[in-house]
């Protein structure tokens, strides 16, 4: 584990060690939002490639867990995706997880059953 940690940190800072590569864009500093890694082109030269930060992704509106089946991208990128990549084909597909939808359906069904039983008991009591 420690071996992996050392090399993962080393990969992040290889741009600082390698002076033959110029950073992409105008900002020269290696901030959290401006990370880059050197990539060798087919011609043998080194160019820097920007590393895009991962986001937390879409969350369930009820339990706040991460929604499976939907990519973790920035909100501006979702506009360019296809609809099948933005949602899941289910009721409340892109906003609630399957367990929360299941509990909502069960709760609604049980409430309707409860109302029907109360109505039936009221009719029997009036007779």
C-alpha positions in Angstrom: 0.0 0.0 0.0 2.8 2.4 0.9 4.5 1.5 -2.4 1.4 2.5 -4.3 1.0 5.7 -2.3 4.5 6.8 -3.1 4.1 6.3 -6.8 0.7 7.8 -7.1 2.0 11.0 -5.4 5.1 10.9 -7.7 2.8 10.7 -10.8 1.0 13.8 -9.7 4.2 15.9 -9.5 6.1 14.7 -12.5 5.3 18.0 -14.3 7.4 19.9 -11.7 10.4 17.6 -12.2 10.2 17.7 -16.0 11.3 21.1 -17.3 11.1 20.1 -21.0 7.3 20.3 -20.9 5.3 23.5 -20.8 1.9 23.6 -19.0 -1.3 23.9 -20.9 -2.9 27.3 -20.7 -1.7 30.6 -19.2 -1.5 29.7 -15.5 2.0 28.4 -14.6 1.1 27.1 -11.1 0.2 23.5 -10.1 -3.0 24.1 -8.2 -5.7 21.6 -7.5 -7.7 22.7 -10.5 -4.7 23.0 -12.8 -3.0 19.6 -12.7 -1.3 18.2 -15.7 0.7 15.1 -16.7 3.4 14.8 -19.4 2.3 12.6 -22.4 4.7 11.5 -25.1 3.4 12.2 -28.7 3.9 9.8 -31.6 6.7 12.2 -32.8 8.6 11.6 -29.6 8.0 15.0 -28.0 6.5 15.6 -24.6 3.3 17.6 -24.2 1.3 18.3 -21.1 -2.2 16.9 -20.8 -4.7 18.5 -18.4 -6.1 16.3 -15.6 -9.8 17.0 -15.0 -11.0 16.7 -11.4 -13.5 14.1 -10.5 -16.8 15.3 -9.0 -19.0 13.6 -6.3 -21.6 13.0 -9.0 -25.4 13.0 -8.7 -26.9 12.1 -5.3 -30.2 10.7 -4.2 -32.7 13.3 -3.1 -33.8 11.3 -0.1 -30.9 9.4 1.4 -28.0 11.4 -0.3 -26.2 8.3 -1.5 -24.4 8.3 -4.9 -26.6 7.3 -7.8 -25.3 4.1 -9.5 -25.3 4.0 -13.3 -24.7 7.8 -13.8 -21.3 9.2 -14.6 -19.5 11.5 -12.2 -19.1 14.6 -14.4 -19.3 18.4 -14.0 -22.8 19.9 -14.4 -21.8 21.7 -17.6 -20.7 18.4 -19.3 -24.1 16.7 -18.7 -25.7 19.0 -21.3 -23.7 17.4 -24.0 -24.4 13.8 -23.0 -27.1 11.6 -24.3 -30.3 11.2 -22.2 -29.5 7.5 -21.5 -26.2 8.5 -20.0 -27.8 11.2 -17.8 -30.6 9.1 -16.2 -31.6 5.6 -15.4 -34.7 4.1 -17.0 -36.9 4.0 -14.0 -39.3 6.2 -12.1 -37.3 9.1 -10.5 -34.4 7.8 -12.6 -31.9 10.6 -12.2 -32.9 11.9 -8.8 -33.6 9.0 -6.4 -32.0 5.7 -5.8 -33.9 2.3 -6.3 -34.4 1.7 -2.5 -35.9 5.1 -2.0 -38.3 4.7 -4.9 -39.2 1.2 -3.6 -40.1 2.6 -0.2 -42.1 5.5 -1.8 -44.1 3.0 -3.8 -44.7 0.8 -0.8 -45.7 3.7 1.4 -48.2 5.0 -1.2 -49.7 1.5 -1.7 -50.0 0.9 2.0 -51.7 4.3 2.5 -54.2 3.5 -0.2 -54.9 0.1 1.4 -55.4 1.7 4.8 -57.9 4.2 3.3 -59.8 1.4 1.7 -60.0 -0.6 4.9 -61.1 2.4 6.9 -63.9 3.1 4.3 -65.0 -0.6 4.4 -65.1 -0.6 8.2 -67.1 2.7 8.2 -69.7 1.2 5.8 -70.0 -2.0 8.0 -70.4 0.1 11.1 -73.2 2.2 9.6 -75.3 -0.8 8.6 
